[in-house]
Structures are given as C-alpha cells and as structure tokens.
C-alpha cells in the first residue's frame, strides 16, 4: 500500500475510537528490520479491523439516522405536549395572578368591603396627641377579637408625610392615621374611634374591650355601626380577646427614638389573624405618589384614596417641579391595565408603560393640576 493509497483509505473509513495510533518514526522499506516487519503486520491487522469497524460503522450510522428521525418525531410530539402544558400553566398562572391582583374587580372590592366591616381602629388620645393605636378584628364565628397594639413611635409610611412616627400621622387627622395603618398592615381600616389614653391602656393590659366603643370620644361610624360594634366587643369574654403589642426594635436617630417594626413577625400576625398571606401582600400593586401640582398635601390625599382601594403606597413626596398640567401614571412593573386601574381610582391620568429595573414600586404617579381629590368641590 502506497502512502497515497493509505491516505485515501484513511479518509474514506470512519474513525474508530478503539483503533491504535499509528507508530511513528520507522523506515517503511524492504530493508526494514524485524521490528519493521512486525509493524507492517500490525498495520495489516489494523486494516482488517478498520474494515470490520467501517462496516459496523455504516450499519451504526444507518441505525443512528433511523433513530435520529424517530427521535425527532418523538421529540416533536414531546415538544407539542410540553407547549400545551406550558400554555395551560401560563393561562392558569395568569388566572391566579389576575385573581390575586384583582384589586379593582367587583369580587375584590366586595371581599375588601366585607373584611373592612370586621375591622376597627381605636386611637388613644392624650390631649391633642395620639399615644397609641389598636387595630382590631372581630370574628363572629369563633366569637373572638384579635388586636395589634401599635405604639405612637412605630416608624411607618404615612401618606403625605413619608416615613414617620405613626403618632405624628394624627396631626393630619384620624383618617390619615387609619390609612397609614391600613397601608402598613395590608388590611382595610376605614372605621375609627377616638378614646382617651387611660381607657386604651386598660383595654390592652386587661385584654378586655368591654365598654371601650361606648365610651368613644369621637368616631366616623354611624350610630347604627357604633351600636353594632359596641354589642360585639361587649359580648366577647376576656379569654376570647387576644391583643399583642406590635413586634418592634428601638432605633435611635439623633435625639429621637423610633420603633422599627419587625416585618416578618408582623406579616405572620396578619396572616394568622386576618388571613392575608405574605404572598398576597406581595401581589398588591405598589405605588409612589409625587406632588407635581404644587398643592400642599395633595399627594397624601391621593395616596389615601389609593390605599382605601387596596393599593399599597410606598412613598409620597414632591415631584421635580410643580407645573405638571396632566397627571402622569407611569407603569414600571405591569401593563396598561395596571395603570388603568390606578387611573380609575384617581379619575384622571395619562397612562404610560415604561418598564424599569427596580423593585420599589410598580407604578409612579405624578399628580398634575387636573387632579381634584373627592370632596373639594372642584372639577
């Protein structure tokens, strides 16, 4: 076999992973030594093995081609099934997502109204200062009342004031306090009663709410609602009242001491007593409200309205300027429907979808001069 023939044979035959590597450095001539003869003998043996391997390789390649075709067909069927499963999963996921984020749906509004009916905020007053807040929920089926006592130094987001001591929220009125606590806990509190600080302390220490609502200094409830609540709490035995202090840790800032709420422990309480899971709280649309109209307090008022409708306001502050004519609703995490829901609550707004890589808020609202809070009498 010449060197040229040997190259052709090597090009035509399939590579054999078990084939021995060709020896190198020997003189291939008739004057070869015994070692050379042995080499040639080994080469012939190698050629025979290569032919067998080549034949087997052709059969193997034929099998591989058939297997490949069959594999493609099977893979195609599997892919089709996978696509159908993925489609079904996505559809079900979207359905669950829509249900969980159905803040503005009729069912969501009804459920929130039903939940709100069983919630009441007690605000303790000492002079004109709020010294404590008691967020309670009545459970008529279990004949229980659950409550979280929130100290005035708790540091939370207050609509229109930013992060502040919750006690300072009362300076803007009890409605602002109720909105702040509803926003913080993630459950609605539209009804409140004002009670004196001593009555509040006695209720918390004795784990009894008997006579508390009846002795209210002021309330935004109707007479019928007040009588209903008085009847509820007066009928609950002390052993069926569970009031716990808000889990907090003290934080010193300058000469001020704030109480930082322990979010995970608070979330566990809310889930246990109000049935609102942490996952559900995370599904709530988060909003930052900017005052772009220059009207004092207007961002806070817009924030309160959004909170009442189930949104979570994570911050309120002034915009970069005060000459915005039209309210801007910028969706950074979601779609146009997310912005449309915010616009429906506020009554005005130009919706723009502008995705952003941040995890603070889903929607940015810049209040313009076209916005008038309900009850202002202006259009």
N, C-alpha and C positions, 0 to 999 in steps of 0.2 A: 504494500500500500504506500503510495507516494504521499508526500506531505500535503499536496493539493487535495488528493482524494480523502485524506484523513480530515482535512478542514471541512470538505463538503459533507462527509458523514456526520461530523460533529454538529454542523449547522442544521442538518435535517432531523437528527434524533432529539427526542425530548430529554431534558436534563433529568438525571437520576440522582436523587439526594444521597443514595447509598453507594454511588459509584466512587471508586478510589481515585484519588488525584493522580494525574499522570506524572510519572517520575521525570525529573528534570536533570540536565547536565550530562547525559550519556551520549556517546557517539553512535549513531544509527547506521552502521555499515557492516559488510561481510567480515570485516576484520574485528568484529566485536568480540569481547571476552565472554567467558561463560556467564558472567553477570549480565552481559548484553543479551545473550540468548534467553536467559531467564526473563529479562524484561519483555522481549518480543512475545514470548509465550504468555506472559501475564497480560500483554496487550490484546492478543487474540482471545484469550479467555474473557477479557473485559469487553471486547467487541461482541462476543456471543451473549454476554449478559446484557449488553446495551440493546441488542436486537430484541431479546425477550422483553426487556423493560420497555422498549419502544412500542412493541405490540400491545403489551399490557397498558401502556400509557394511552394508546389510541382508544382502546376499549374503555379505559378510565375516563378519557375526555368525552367520549360519546355518552357515557353514563352521566358525567357531570353536566353535559348540555341538556340531556333529558331532565336531570334533577334540577337544573337551573330553571328550565321552562316551567317544570312542575312547581318549583319553589316560588317563581314569580307569580304563578296563578294563585298558589296558596296565600302568598304574601298580599296579593291584590284583594283576595276575599277577606283576609285578616284586617287589612287596612280599611276596607269598606266598613267592616264591623266596628273597628276602632273609631272611625269617623262618626258612625251613627251613635256610638256610646258617648263620644265627646260632645256631639251636638246635643244629645239628651241631657248630658251633665251640665252643659252650658245653659241650656234652657231652664233646667231645674234650678241651677245656681242663680240665674237672673231672676227667676220667680221668687226664690228665697230672698235675694238681695232687694227686690222691689218691695217684698212684704216687710222686710226688716227696716227699710228706709222709707216706708210709706208714711212719712210724717204728715203729708198734706192730703193723703187719701181719706175717703169718708170713714173707712174702718179704723184708720189710725187716729183720726180726730175723735171718733166715738169712744175708742178704748182709752184715749188720754183723758177725755172728759169723765169717763167712769172712774178712772184712777184718781183724778183730781177731787172727785166727790168725797173720797175717803181720806183725803189729806188735809191737814190744818197746820198752820204755823202760829205758834204762840211767841209773842215778842215781849220780853221783860223790860220794863222801863224804870229808870231811877231819875226823876226829874224829866229832862228832855233828852236823856241819853239811853240808848239801848244797851243793856248789860248782858243779854243772853237771848238765845233763840231755841225754841223747842219744836222740831219738825216731827209731827206725829201722824200715824196711820191707824185707822180703826179697821179691824177685821171682824165683821159681824158674824161670820160663820163660826170662827173659833172663839168669839167673844173675848178678843184680845185687843190691846192697844200697844203699839210699838212706838218708840220715840228716840230721837238722837238729840242730845243737848249740845248746842253749838255755842261756844264762848264768843264773846264780842271780839276777842283778839285773833280769832281764826283768820288766816290770810287767804282770801279767795278773790276771784274775778268779780268785780262789782260793775254792772252796766253803767257806762258813763264816767266811771272813776278809775277803771283799770284794776290792777291787783291792789287790794286794800284790806284793812281790817273790816270784817263784816259788820262790826258795830257802827262803823262810820257810814255804812250804807243807809242807815236810818235818817241821816241828815237830809237825804233827798226824799224821804217818805217811806212808809211801810211797804208800798207796792214795789219799790226798788229792792228792799230787803228780801221780799218774797221772791222776786225774780232772780236775785243773786243766789239764794239758797236752792231754788229750783234748778238753776243752771249748774250749780255745783254738784248737787246730788243726782241730777238727771231724771228727776220726777217732778210732776207739776205741783205747784203750791200757789193757787190764786186766792185762797181764803186765809185771812189772818185775824188774830185778836190781840189787842194790847192788854197786858196785865202788869201789875206792879211787881217790882223785883222780889219782894218778900214772898208773894204768892208763888212766883216762879221757883224760888229756892226750895220752898216747902214741897212743891209738887215733885221736884227732881229728887230730893232727899227721901221723901216718904213713898216714892213710887205710886203716887195717887193723884189722879186728875179730877177727883170729885169736887164740884163747885167752882172749878177754875174758869170754865167758859161762862158760867152765870155771873161771875164777878168781873168780867171783862170791862176795861175802861172804855174801849172803843173797838169796833170791828167793821169790816166791809161786807159782812154777811147780812142777808135779810133776816127779819125777825123769825121767819119760819126755819131758815137754815141754822140760826143760832140755837133755837129751841131743840132742833134735831140733834145737834152736836152736844148740847148740854145733857140731853137724855142719854146719849151714847156713852159719854165718859163718866157720868154719874153712876151708871148701871154696872160699870166694869169693876170687879173686885180688885183689890190691891195686888193679889197674887197673879192676876192676869194683865198687869201693866209691866212692860219692860222698857225702861228708859236707861240708855247708856250714854256716857259722855263721848263726844267726837274724838276719835283717836288722833292726837296731835303730838308734835315735838316743839319745844320752845326754840326760837331763833332770835338772837339779839342783833338789831340793826341800829347802830348808834346808841341813842338812849331809849330806843323803843324796843319792846319785846313783842314779837309776833308768835303766833302758834301755827306751825306748818302742818296741815292735815296729812295724815298718812294714807295716801291714795288707795293702796291695795286693801287696807283694812276697811276703809270707808266703802269701797266697791263691794267687799264681801258682805257688809251690813246691808247695803242697798239691795243686793241680790237676795239675801235671806229674808228681808222684811218687805221689800216691795216687788220682788220677783223680776227685777231688771238685771240681766246678766251683764258682765263686763263686755262681752262680745256685742250685745245690743247697744250698749253705750258707745262703743267704738263706731257703730254704724250710723250714729246720729251725725247729720251734716254740721260741720264746724264752720263758724262764720267770724270774720273780723270786720268790724264796722268802723269806718272812718267818717269824721265830720268834714265834708267838703263844701258845706253851705255857709259855715261861719255862724250858725245859730247855736248859742250855748245850750249844751245838754241834748242836742238833737240825736247824736249818735247813741247815747244811752237810752233814749226813748225808743228808737228803732230797735235797739238790742233787746229791750224788754218785750216788745211785740214778737220778735222772732223767738225768744225763749218761751213765751206762752204757747207758741205754735209748735214747740218741740225741737227747735234748733238749739245748738249749743254755741253760745257767743264766747269766744276765747279771748277777745280783746276789743276794746273800744278806745279810739284816740283821734286826734286831729289829723286831717289829710295834709298833703304837702302845700295845699293852697285852699282858699275858701271861695273860689269863683266857679265851682262846678255848677253848670246850669241843669244838667240832667243827671239823675242818679245812675251810677255805674255798678253793675253786678258782674264781677269777673270770676268765672268758674275756673279754678285751678286744679281741681280733682273731681271729675264728674263730667256730665254732659249738659246739653242745653236744657234738659228737663230739670236738672238740679237748680240751675239759675232761674228757670221759670217758676219753680216752687217758691223761691225767695221773693221774686217779683210779685207773685200773687199775694203774699203776706203783706208786703210793703205797699202794694198798689201802684208802684211806679218802678221804672228801672230799665236800662238798656243792657241786655244780656250779651256777654262776650265770653266765649270759651277760649281760655288761654292757659294750657297746661303748664305747670311749674313743678320743679323737683323740690318740694318742701312738704313736711308732714305736720305743719302747724294748723293750717286751715284748709277747708275745701273751697270756700267762697270768700272773696273780698268784696265788701260793699262800700262804695264811696257815696255818701249821702249828698245829693245835689239840692239846688234851690227849688226843684219841682216837688220835693217831698214835704208833706204836712202830716204830722202824727195825728191819729184819730183824736177827736175832741177839741182840736184847735179852732175849728170853725172856718178854716181857710181851705182853699182848693189847691 
